[in-house]
Amino acid sequence: MNGIYGMALVYESLIPVNKLENTFLSVGTVTMQDSEGELNLDFNETCSSYKKAEDGIVTFTTSLRYFEPGTFLEEYLAAGLSPSDLTYDFFAVRLHDTYLTEVYTEYVHCTDEAPIPLTLKSAQLLFQDGRFLDYSERISVFALKELAEAA
C-alpha cells in the first residue's frame, strides 16, 4: 500500500509569542497545483508539538494524519481520478511540477482572537508504506504570503 497517509509540516512564528498556552493552531486543507490543475487534500487528525526559543519565536512540528478522500471526492472524480490513484508514484512523477499553493492554517491568540503570522519551513507528504516526498522547496510564495499576512 503506497497511498497517502498524512503530512509532516514545520511552522515558525514570525513574531515572538507570549503565553503560548493561550494560543491555538489549526491546520486544514492542503492545496497543490501542477500543470494538470489543482488538487486538494484533507486529513482527519492534526497533532502538533512546539518548541519556544529564548527570543519567543515558536516552532511547531505538526502532523496531519489519516487522509480523508471523501471530502474532495467529487473534485477527484471530475478530474478523472479515484482516491486509489493518489499514490506515491502519482505524486513522485509530478513532484518537480507541483507547488503547495495553500495550507489552510490559523494560528490565533485566543484571548484577543488576534491571528499570529507564521511561515512554513518544511512540508512532506507521507505515504502508508513509509516513503515520503519533500515539498519544502515547493511551497509557493503565495502560500507563504498568506501565512505571513495572517495578522
N, C-alpha and C positions, 0 to 999 in steps of 0.2 A: 504494500500500500504506500503510494507516494503522493497522496492527496494533501491538501492544505491542513495544517494543524493549528497554526497561530502566527503571531508576530512578536518579535522582541524589539522594543523601542527604548531609546535612551534620550531623555529630555534634560534640558538645563534651563533654570530660570534666568532671565536676562537682568533681573534686579534682585537685590537681597530680599529675603523673606523672613519676617519676624513672626513668631508664634505659628510655627509650621502646623501645629495641632489644629489650628483654625482654618486650614486650607483644604480644598477638595479638588482632586484631579479626576477628570472624566475623559475617557477616550472612546470614540465611536467609529464610524465608518472610515475605511481607508480607500482612497480613490487612486487608481493607477491609470496612466494614459500612455498608449503607444500608437503606432500608425494604424492599427486596426480599430482604435476607438478607446472608449473609457470603460473601465471595469471597477465596480465597487465590491468591497469585501466587508463582511460583518462577522463579529465574533461574539460568543455568548458570555465570556468572562474576562474581566480586566483585573490584574493584580499588579500592585506597584510597591516598590520599596524605595527609600530615599536616603540620601546622604547629604548633610548640610556642611558646607565648607565654613571656615572661620570668617570669611567675608560675607556670609549669609546667602551665598548662591547655593541653590538646591539642585542636585542631580537625581532624577527619577529613573529607575530601571523598571520598565513596565512590560508585562507580558499580556498579550491578547491571546486567549485560548478558545478552542472549540469553534472552528469555522462554522458559520451558520448560513448555508447556501440558500435556504428558503427565503431569506429577507429580500434578495435580489433575483430570485428565480425567474421571474418574468423577463427581466433585463437579459439574463444569461440566455434564455431560450430565444429571445428576439435577435440576439447576436449569433445564433446558431450554435450555442454552447450548452452543454449539460454540466451540472456540478462535477460529475466524474471526469470531465475534460480538464479540470483545473488542477493539474498535477505538476510535479517538479519539472518534468520535461516541457510542458506547456509554457511555464514561466521562464525556464532556462533559455529557451530558444529566443525569447523576446527581451531578455534582460537588458541588453545594450540599447534597445529602442524604447524602453519603458522608464517613465518617471513617476514618482509619487507626487501627485498634484494636490492632494489634500489628505490630511489625517485629522479628522474632526476631533479637536481637543479643546477642553476647557479646563483652565486652572484658575480657581476662584478663591479669594479670601472671603470666607463665609460671613464674618462679622459685618463687613460693609458691602458684601457682594461685588467687590472690585476684582475684575479679571487681572491676572498676573501674566505678563508676557513670557513666552518660552522660546526655545529653539530646539529643533530635533537634531540631535547629534548622530544618531545611528538608527537604522531600520533594517531588520532582517525578516524575511518571510520563511516560516518554519514548516516543515513537512512531516508527515506521520512516520516516515522511515528514518528520521533523524537528520536528514540533509536540510540545508538552508540556502537561501540566496540573499546576498547582501545588497541592499538598496541605499546604503549610506551615502554613496556618491551620486545617487539618482533621485535625490529629493529636490523638487523644483523650487525655484526662487519664490514662486507664488505661494507654495505651501509654507515656506519659511517666513515669508512676509505676513501671512495671515496669523501665524502663531505669535510673531513679534508684535503685531499691532493689536493684540487682544485687549490691551489696556487703553 
